[in-house]
Amino acid sequence: MKLIIAMIQPHKLPDVKKALYDAQIFKLTVTNALGCGQQKGFSETYRGVIHEVNLLKKLRLEIAVNDDFVDATVEAIIKGARSGKIGDGKIFVLDMGNCIRIRTGEKGKEAIG
């Protein structure tokens, strides 16, 4: 079992969702996030005052998958999120100790589905 965390551009969410659905991956959690990486933000002027924006809007996707779905999930995220420019995001693949479905009490691989 793995937990896949991806940080992507907000406008790429529809493309990533479509790629995930095409790969038969339907369960995901999406959270708004702020962050900066290699982009380092930008400066803008408002009423003559320079304003530094160095925390940019991102989306954090969290997807728990069984081991045989890891590669398909990662490839789908890359397919949907890649633009070839700085700021496309990152994908983290973490080992997951356990998963428990609250409704039924199922544990492990059965709980992920």
Buried (B, 14 or more C-beta within 10 A) or exposed (E): BBBBBBBBBEEBBEBBBEBBEEBEBEEBEBEEBEBEBEEEEEEEEEEEEEEEEEEBEBBBBBBBBBEEBBEBBBEBBBBBBBEEEEBBBEBEBEEBEEBEEEEEEBEBEEBBE
